[in-house]
Each structure stands twice: as C-alpha cells, then as structure tokens.
Amino acid sequence: MEWTNENGFDWCEIVDIDTFVGRLLQPDTRPAKWSGDDIRRAMGYFNEENRRHSDQRRGVTLVNNDIAGSAGASPGISLSFQPILPGETLDFHRHNYIAIYYWIEGEGYTVIDDDGIDREEHRQYWKAGDVTTSPAWSNHAHVCTSETPALQLAIHDFPELCYKRAMLSEDPDGHEHLRHMVKGVVPSFNALDTQADLDDREEKIRIVSKG
C-alpha cells in the first residue's frame, strides 16, 4: 500500500463526542462459573508427550463468551491452569503483562533473573497454597521439584494489553524472539509457532461447562 497524507485515510473519521462515547459502550457480562470437574478433565489431556516447546506452557484458559472484542474470564483479565510435570522446567521467558500465580498442588520454585541464569538467590520457592508474582517484563522460569505434578493457576492482565495492541513478549527468552501481539504479525505469543503449527495441533481443547 502506498501511504499518503494528502486527503487523510479512508478508515479515519471525525465524529461528535456523543457518537464517540456510544461506540465505547460495551455489552454487560453475566456472572460466570466454570466447573472444577471440567477443568480437571481438560488438564488431563496434557502429558509429557504433547509439550510444545521447552518454555511453553501446556494448559487451559477460562473464557466468558459474553465478552465482546476480547477474551478472558473477565474483561482485561485471564485465568489459566497449567501443569508442570515432576522434574520439568519451563524455560526463561518474559512478557510485559503481570503474572500472579496461585500454586494449587506440588512444590518447586520460580527463578526471576534478567540474565536468564538459575541462581539460588533469585529463586522463589513455593508449595501448594502459596501465591507468587512475576512482575511485568521480568525474565522468569518455573521448576517442579516434587514427585507429583505442580498445578498452577495464573492470573494475567494479558487480554487488556492485547486489546490495546500493546502486548510484547520474548517467548522463548532472547531479543531475537521479541514479538508484538497483533494479528497478521505473529500467530501466537510464542516466537517458535507458525500458523500451520497452531492449526495442526492435536491437543486443542474446548469444553463448555454446564453446571
């Protein structure tokens, strides 16, 4: 496309303030519930064979389909569940959204280090019942040290940043993997994914909770 400012752009418009405010109005969302049994059933589809990448999380995310123009459990907020298998490490990665983790099961630690090195002094040790955070753009990795899988509930403001076209990630770690989450630029937040890879994935999961 040849860009010119001669007469403005076809997709640019000037409207009165009332029209503008009217376009900002969003549909309301109903209270939501997701069945714990359904979440457990969905988590059971993941195992050591279908892990996508060394830094990539398996898992499922809760979605309220009343939300328009975005996705998440609530506008701007996502809730995701992921297992980390015994002895497994989710390699260093970073993103500019905040991560709050509630550790439901298992034991392990999260290491936060800008250099991507697992140093003892930078470890957050956690066990079932603990809550930890990884600040925005902190380089972090998760390690499961228990003999049973660790189960993590992750709370992110990921949808809000995507809606603003402001989400950035280095996933996996490294400036060469810096990605801007905009459709047409990258198919997923993981730099190693291709559209064909995402389309062909066998572990896609969709469960509609009924009760």
N, C-alpha and C positions, 0 to 999 in steps of 0.2 A: 504493500500500500504506500502511495506517495503522500506524505503529510504536508499540509499547508494550513496556515492560519488566515488565509485570505478572507474566507467567509464563515469561519467557525467550523464546527463539525456537526454532522447530521444527528449524532447521539447527544448533543448538548442542547439544553433547553433553559429558558428563563420563565419562572412561574411566580405567582404571588405566594406570600408566606402561608396563607391558609391551605393552598393546594400542596405546598411542600410538607406541612405538618400532617396533612391527610395521608400522604404517601408513607409517612413514618409509622402510622398506626399498625400494630401487629395483632393477629388473632390471639385470643386468650388460649391458655393451655389448661387442660383438666388435671386434677391430681392424678398421680401415676403410681403404679405398683408393679414390680417385677417379681415373679415367684422365685424364691431361693432354690426350689427343686429344679426349675428350668435353668437357672444359672449354673447349678452343679452339673446338670445334664450337658449343657453346652461346653463347659470346661472339660468334660470327659472326652471330647473329641480330639484334644491336643495331647501329643506324646512326643518322645524324643525323635521320632521319625519325620514329623512334619514341621519342625522348626525351620523358619525361612532363612534367617541369617544369624550370625553369632551375636549381633547386637539387637536382633529383632525380637520383639515380644510376641509370643502367642497370646491369644486372649479374646475376650468378647467385650463389647461396649453396650451399655443400656441406651436405648433411643426412645424418646417420646415423639410419636409421629404427629402430634398436634403442632409441633414447632415448624414454622414456615421460614424458608430462606436459610436455614442452617440445620444442624443436627446435634443431638445430645440428650441427656436426661432432663435438662432444664436449659433454657436459653443461655448460652455462653459457657455452660459447664458440662463436662463429660465425666462419666463414671465407668471405669473399665476394670475387669477382673483378669488377672493373668497368673498362670502357674510358673514357678521356676523349679525345675526338677533337681533332685539331690546331686550336689557336686557341680551344678551348672552355673555358668557365669553369663550374664547379659552384658556384653562389652560396652566400653565407654561410648557415650553419645551425648549430645546436648541439643537443647531447643529453648526458644525464648518464651515458652509458657511455663507456668509454675506447676510443680508436681507435689501433691500431698498423698502420702502412702499410709494406708492402714493395713497392717500385716495380720491377716486372719489366721494363718497357720504357718508352721515351720519356723526355722531360725536361719539367720545369715547376717549379712552386712551389706551396706551401701557405701561405696567409696566415692568421695567427691574430690576431684583433683584436676586442675586446669591442664596439667601436663599429661593426663591420661595414664598415670602410674599408680598402682595399688600400694599405697603407703599406709602403714599401720596407724599413723597419727591422723589420717584423713578418713578413717572408717567410722561409720555409724552402725553399731551392732544392734540388731533388732530380733525380737521373738514375737510369737503370737500375742496380739493385743496392743503392740506398740504402734506409735504413729511417728513417721519421719517426713521430712520435706527435702526436696531438691530445688533450690532457687532457680529462677529463670537464667538460662544460658550457663549454668554450671555443668561441667563435664562430669558425668556420673556413670557408675556401673553397679549392678546388683549381683550378689553371690549367695547361693543357697548352701549352707553348711550342715543342715540337718539330714537325717536319714530318710525323711519323708519330704514330699514337695512343699515348698513355700507357696502360699496363696496370697496374692496382693490385690487390694482394692486401691486403684489410682484415681485421684480426683484432679482434673486439669481444667484450666481456662482455655484450652486448645480451640474449642469451637468459636469463642469470641475473637481470638486473633485471626482465625481463618476467615471469619465473616468480614473482618476489617482488611483482609488481604495483607496482613502484617506478620503471618506466622513464618518463622525461619527455623531450620534445623540443620544440624550436622549429624547425620544418622546413616552410616557409622561416623565415628569421630574423624575429624580432619577437614581443613578448609576446602579441600578439593571436593568434598561432599556437601558443601553448603547448598541448601535448596530453599526456594521461596514457594510456599504452598499456594499456587494459583493454577487453576485448571488450564491445561494446554502447555504448562511449563514442566510439571512433574506429575506423574500419575499417582504417586503415593508419597508419604513423607520420608520413605526410605530411598536413598540415592541409588541403591542397587536394583530397585524394582523397574520393570518395564510394563507397559500396558498389557502386553501379551502374557507376562508372568502373572499379573493380577487377574486377568480374565480366565486363565487356565488353572488357577489354584483349586485344588481338590478339597481343601479344608474350609471352604466358605460355609458359614453357619448363619442360619436365620431361624429363630424360634419366637413365635408370638405367644406371650404369656397370657393365659386365660383366667387366672384366678388370683 
